[in-house]
């Protein structure tokens, strides 16, 4: 395989990523009137939405992605993105999955926000990538005071998740709405909703659940007791475990050894439960759990979430080998011309021309970023397979870059053709720049 990336790739990527994020730079004011600059997912006007931007507000894991990409371009902007997220944190550590910008709100946005208790943000979480974003921002530049500034808020955020979302087993965390997984309409949740989610009327189960949560006054304990939607999501928990490990490193870097040890210990316990409860030895796949009535039943829907345990430090060599060779690198399942699709080639929606987001043969840069990092981690853990895993990681980065070169920074791409779809100048896709740097390191 050709060495990737070369200097031309990196120069083009850095320039293009900088242009996309500059195009999406905006600001919002908080209740105290302070202005916070952030990067919206996309401010490009969409003809299908009466020429309004599709994503003008601030989303949690999108902003974490922007901070990572910006760490290679402008350390100050990367840290500014983190600060803008932390500005929305409440007194118990919660940070919303979506923070509304009133200056950019459409009429539909103004109606939707009335459903939520604060009137300024949603009461839901999103995959907790914050520690990795902070680490990237800290590694960029020489501002050693930044870690000391943000670490208390970051620790408070992860403690909030542990205290409010760890229920039946005390370590794995639960989501109460599919929005919290980041994969809003994945087929993983059809069984929980009681019907497929998609376009038009198929969105009703998602909207109905929000109304039910509102009727319960948004109280987490009451919501959990109803067992309407309780999922120990595979992606969420793998990101949680991985970021607890990163948070432990950040604490130790700040000379908080005891705190670091506590977060590291929690990460190990979360990992152990993922590997014990979410793995199916018959198929070699990992699955999310239906946690309603504390059942912890595997939701046996095969999606690209199954590869997130590659991020873990204690996954066995046999589990890694089966994930990679039987499933991920299999050209009849996930290794399509532009991998890695949301679902394998044989899934029910694989042949559909149009399907809802996070379903069918859609390739998302964010998930490729996670999977690439996991492959590189396992290449270090199992050196005799290191070359194979490193080559797959670099090829994944190269093909992701090729999609972006051909179609621009899009919301997602067709796994068969590489053609970009939905939102344009999409900030989450700028993670391809970090993938390119990781590929360069893996090639050395």
C-alpha positions in Angstrom: 0.0 0.0 0.0 1.2 3.5 -0.8 2.4 5.6 2.1 -0.3 7.9 3.3 -0.5 10.8 3.8 2.1 12.7 1.8 2.9 16.4 2.3 0.4 17.4 -0.4 -2.4 15.5 1.4 -1.7 17.2 4.7 -1.4 20.7 3.2 -4.6 20.3 1.3 -6.4 18.9 4.4 -5.2 21.5 6.8 -6.2 24.3 4.4 -9.6 22.8 3.6 -10.4 21.9 7.3 -9.5 25.5 8.3 -11.8 26.9 5.6 -14.7 24.7 6.6 -14.5 25.5 10.3 -14.1 29.2 9.6 -17.2 29.1 7.5 -19.1 27.5 10.4 -17.8 29.8 13.1 -20.5 31.6 15.0 -21.4 32.7 18.5 -24.2 32.6 21.0 -25.0 34.5 24.2 -25.7 32.8 27.5 -28.3 34.0 30.1 -25.7 36.4 31.6 -25.2 38.0 28.2 -21.7 36.6 27.7 -20.7 35.7 24.1 -19.3 32.3 23.4 -17.7 31.5 20.0 -18.2 28.0 18.7 -18.3 26.1 15.4 -21.7 24.9 14.2 -21.9 21.6 12.4 -22.9 23.4 9.2 -24.1 26.9 8.4 -24.5 26.2 4.7 -28.0 27.1 3.5 -30.0 24.0 2.5 -32.4 24.2 -0.4 -34.5 21.5 1.2 -35.0 23.6 4.3 -36.1 26.8 2.6 -32.5 27.9 2.3 -31.9 27.8 6.1 -28.8 26.2 7.7 -29.5 22.6 8.7 -27.3 22.7 11.8 -26.8 26.2 13.2 -26.8 25.3 16.9 -24.0 23.7 19.0 -23.9 19.9 19.5 -21.8 18.3 22.2 -19.9 15.6 20.3 -19.7 17.7 17.2 -17.9 20.4 19.2 -15.6 17.8 20.6 -14.7 16.7 17.1 -14.1 20.4 16.1 -11.8 20.8 19.0 -9.7 17.8 18.0 -9.5 19.0 14.3 -8.7 22.6 15.4 -5.8 21.3 17.6 -3.9 20.7 14.4 -4.6 24.2 13.1 -5.1 26.7 15.9 -4.7 25.9 19.6 -6.6 28.9 20.7 -9.6 28.1 18.6 -9.5 24.5 19.9 -9.6 25.7 23.5 -12.3 28.2 22.7 -14.5 25.4 21.5 -14.0 23.5 24.8 -14.8 26.7 26.8 -18.0 27.3 24.9 -19.2 23.8 25.8 -18.3 24.1 29.4 -20.1 27.5 29.5 -23.4 25.4 29.1 -22.6 23.1 32.1 -25.0 23.3 35.0 -24.2 23.1 38.7 -24.3 19.3 38.9 -22.0 18.8 36.0 -24.4 18.1 33.2 -23.6 19.4 29.7 -26.5 19.3 27.1 -26.3 17.4 23.8 -27.6 20.5 22.0 -27.3 24.1 23.0 -29.6 26.4 21.0 -28.5 29.7 19.5 -31.5 32.1 19.7 -30.0 34.4 17.0 -30.0 31.5 14.5 -33.2 29.7 15.6 -35.9 29.0 13.0 -39.6 29.1 13.9 -39.5 25.3 14.2 -36.5 25.6 16.6 -38.4 28.1 18.7 -41.4 25.7 19.0 -39.1 22.7 19.7 -37.1 24.4 22.5 -40.3 25.0 24.4 -40.5 21.3 25.1 -37.2 21.4 27.1 -36.9 22.6 30.7 -34.2 25.2 30.3 -35.6 26.8 27.1 -32.0 27.1 25.9 -30.8 23.5 25.6 -31.9 19.9 25.6 -31.8 17.8 28.8 -30.0 14.9 27.1 -26.4 13.7 26.9 -24.3 12.7 24.0 -21.3 10.3 23.7 -18.8 11.6 26.3 -15.8 12.5 24.0 -14.9 15.5 26.1 -11.7 14.2 27.8 -10.2 13.3 24.4 -11.1 16.8 23.1 -9.5 18.4 26.1 -6.4 16.3 25.8 -6.0 17.3 22.1 -6.4 21.0 23.0 -3.8 20.6 25.8 -1.3 18.9 23.5 -1.6 21.8 21.1 0.4 24.9 22.0 2.1 25.8 25.3 -0.7 27.0 27.5 -0.2 24.8 30.6 -2.8 26.7 32.5 -5.6 25.5 30.3 -5.7 22.1 31.9 -5.9 23.5 35.4 -8.7 25.9 34.2 -11.0 23.2 32.7 -10.2 20.1 34.7 -12.7 20.7 37.5 -15.5 21.0 35.1 -14.4 18.0 33.1 -14.3 15.8 36.2 -17.7 17.1 37.3 -19.2 16.1 33.9 -17.9 12.5 34.1 -19.0 12.2 37.8 -22.4 13.4 36.8 -22.7 10.5 34.2 -21.5 8.0 36.8 -23.9 9.2 39.5 -27.0 9.6 37.4 -26.8 7.0 34.6 -25.2 3.9 36.3 -28.1 1.9 37.5 -28.5 -1.9 37.7 -24.8 -3.0 37.6 -23.3 0.2 39.0 -20.8 0.8 36.1 -22.4 0.6 32.6 -24.3 3.8 31.9 -27.8 4.0 30.4 -29.2 6.3 27.8 -32.8 7.3 27.9 -33.3 8.5 24.3 -31.7 7.5 21.0 -30.5 11.1 20.7 -28.1 10.4 23.5 -26.2 7.8 21.5 -25.3 10.2 18.7 -26.8 7.7 16.3 -30.4 9.1 16.4 -32.2 6.6 14.2 -30.0 3.5 14.2 -31.8 0.2 13.7 -30.4 -0.8 17.1 -33.3 1.2 18.7 -36.3 0.0 16.6 -37.1 -2.8 19.0 -37.1 -0.3 21.9 -39.3 2.2 20.1 -41.6 -0.6 18.9 -41.3 0.4 15.3 -38.6 1.5 12.8 -37.6 5.2 12.9 -37.0 7.1 9.7 -38.6 9.9 7.8 -42.0 11.6 8.2 -44.4 9.7 10.4 -41.7 7.3 11.4 -40.2 10.1 13.6 -43.3 10.0 15.8 -41.8 7.5 18.3 -38.8 9.8 18.9 -41.1 12.9 19.4 -43.5 10.9 21.6 -40.7 9.9 23.9 -39.7 13.5 24.4 -43.3 14.4 25.3 -43.4 11.5 27.8 -40.2 12.7 29.4 -41.6 16.2 29.6 -44.7 14.8 31.4 -42.4 13.3 33.9 -40.8 16.7 34.5 -37.5 15.5 33.1 -36.6 13.7 36.4 -34.2 10.9 35.5 -35.2 8.5 38.2 -38.9 8.7 37.2 -38.0 8.3 33.6 -35.9 5.2 34.3 -38.7 3.7 36.4 -41.1 3.9 33.5 -38.8 1.6 31.4 -39.9 3.4 28.2 -36.4 3.6 26.8 -33.4 2.3 28.7 -30.4 1.2 26.7 -26.8 0.4 27.8 -25.5 1.6 24.5 -22.3 0.0 23.2 -20.9 3.0 21.5 -21.7 5.3 24.4 -20.1 2.9 27.0 -17.0 2.3 24.9 -16.4 6.0 24.5 -17.1 6.5 28.2 -14.6 3.8 29.2 -12.0 5.1 26.8 -12.4 8.7 27.9 -12.3 7.8 31.6 -8.8 6.4 30.9 -7.9 9.7 29.2 -9.3 11.7 32.1 -7.1 9.6 34.4 -4.1 10.7 32.4 -5.2 14.4 32.6 -5.6 14.2 36.3 -2.1 12.7 36.7 -0.7 15.4 34.5 -2.3 17.9 36.9 -0.7 16.2 39.9 -4.0 14.8 41.0 -2.9 11.2 41.4 -5.7 10.0 43.6 -8.4 11.3 41.3 -6.5 9.8 38.4 -6.4 6.4 40.0 -10.1 6.6 40.8 -11.1 7.3 37.1 -8.7 4.6 35.9 -10.2 2.1 38.2 -13.7 3.0 37.0 -12.6 2.7 33.4 -11.4 -0.9 34.1 -14.7 -1.8 35.7 -16.7 -0.4 32.8 -14.5 -2.3 30.3 -14.9 -5.6 32.2 -18.7 -5.3 32.0 -18.7 -4.4 28.3 -16.6 -7.4 27.5 -18.6 -9.7 29.7 -22.2 -8.6 29.0 -22.1 -7.2 25.5 -20.1 -9.8 23.7 -21.7 -12.7 21.8 -19.2 -15.5 21.4 -21.4 -17.3 18.8 -21.1 -14.4 16.3 -18.0 -12.7 17.5 -19.9 -9.4 17.7 -20.7 -6.9 20.4 -24.2 -5.5 21.0 -26.0 -2.8 23.0 -28.2 -4.0 25.9 -31.9 -3.5 26.4 -31.8 -2.4 30.0 -35.6 -2.1 30.5 -36.6 -3.8 33.8 -32.9 -4.4 34.4 -33.0 -7.1 31.8 -29.6 -6.4 30.1 -30.8 -8.4 27.0 -28.5 -8.1 24.0 -30.0 -6.1 21.1 -28.8 -8.3 18.3 -28.7 -5.8 15.5 -25.4 -5.8 13.7 -24.1 -2.2 13.3 -20.7 -0.5 13.1 -21.0 0.1 16.9 -19.7 -3.5 17.2 -16.2 -2.2 16.4 -16.0 0.3 19.3 -14.6 -2.2 21.8 -11.4 -1.9 19.7 -10.9 1.2 21.8 -10.6 -0.8 25.0 -7.4 -1.8 26.8 -8.5 -5.2 28.0 -10.3 -6.7 25.0 -8.8 -10.1 24.2 -6.7 -11.0 21.2 -9.2 -13.5 20.0 -12.1 -11.0 20.2 -10.0 -8.4 18.3 -9.1 -11.0 15.6 -12.7 -12.1 15.1 -14.0 -8.5 14.9 -11.3 -7.5 12.4 -11.0 -10.6 10.2 -14.5 -12.0 10.2 -16.4 -8.8 10.1 -14.6 -5.5 9.6 -12.1 -6.5 6.9 -14.6 -8.8 5.2 -15.6 -7.4 1.8 -18.9 -9.1 2.0 -19.8 -7.4 5.2 -18.1 -4.1 6.2 -15.0 -3.6 4.0 -16.8 -2.0 1.1 -15.0 0.4 -1.4 -15.4 3.2 1.1 -15.7 1.7 4.5 -17.1 1.5 7.2 -20.9 1.4 6.6 -23.4 1.9 9.4 -24.6 -1.7 8.8 -23.1 -4.7 6.9 -23.7 -5.4 3.3 -26.4 -8.0 4.1 -28.5 -5.7 6.3 -32.2 -5.1 5.5 -31.6 -1.5 4.4 -28.3 -2.1 2.6 -29.8 -1.8 -0.9 -32.0 1.2 -0.2 -31.3 4.4 -2.2 -32.5 6.6 0.6 -32.6 5.7 4.3 -32.7 7.6 7.5 -29.4 8.7 9.1 -27.2 6.1 10.8 -28.8 3.3 8.8 -27.9 1.2 5.8 -24.7 1.8 3.8 -23.7 5.2 5.2 -20.1 5.9 6.1 -19.6 8.5 8.8 -16.2 10.1 9.4 -16.7 10.2 13.2 -17.1 6.4 13.4 -14.1 5.8 11.1 -12.0 8.0 13.4 -13.0 5.9 16.5 -12.3 2.6 14.6 -9.0 3.8 13.3 -7.8 4.7 16.8 -9.0 1.3 18.0 -7.0 -0.5 15.3 -3.9 1.4 16.1 -4.3 0.7 19.8 -4.6 -3.0 19.1 -1.6 -3.0 16.8 0.5 -1.9 19.8 -1.1 -4.4 22.1 -0.6 -7.4 19.8 2.7 -6.6 17.9 2.6 -9.9 15.9 -0.6 -8.6 14.3 0.6 -5.0 14.4 1.4 -4.6 10.7 -2.0 -5.9 9.6 -3.9 -3.7 12.0 -1.8 -0.6 11.1 -2.2 -1.2 7.4 -6.0 -1.4 7.8 -6.0 1.8 9.9 -4.0 3.7 7.3 -6.2 2.3 4.5 -9.3 3.5 6.4 -7.8 6.9 6.7 -6.8 7.0 3.1 -10.2 6.1 1.8 -11.9 8.5 4.2 -9.6 11.3 2.8 -10.5 10.2 -0.7 -14.2 10.6 0.0 -13.6 14.1 1.4 -11.5 15.0 -1.6 -14.1 13.9 -4.1 -17.3 15.1 -2.4 -16.2 17.7 0.2 -16.9 17.6 3.9 -20.3 16.0 4.0 -22.6 14.6 6.8 -22.0 11.1 5.6 -21.0 9.2 2.4 -22.2 6.2 0.4 -20.1 3.2 1.3 -20.3 1.9 -2.3 -19.5 5.1 -4.3 -18.0 7.5 -1.8 -20.6 10.1 -2.8 -21.3 12.6 0.0 -24.9 13.2 1.2 -27.0 15.6 3.3 -25.3 18.6 4.9 -22.3 20.3 3.2 -19.3 21.8 4.9 -20.0 19.5 7.8 -17.7 20.1 10.7 -17.7 16.5 12.1 -16.0 15.4 8.9 -12.9 17.5 9.7 -11.8 14.7 11.9 -10.2 13.3 8.7 -7.3 15.6 9.4 -6.6 13.9 12.8 -6.9 10.6 10.9 -4.3 11.7 8.5 -1.9 12.7 11.3 -2.4 9.3 13.0 -1.8 7.5 9.7 1.5 9.4 9.3 2.5 8.3 12.8 1.5 4.7 12.2 3.5 4.6 8.9 6.8 5.6 10.6 
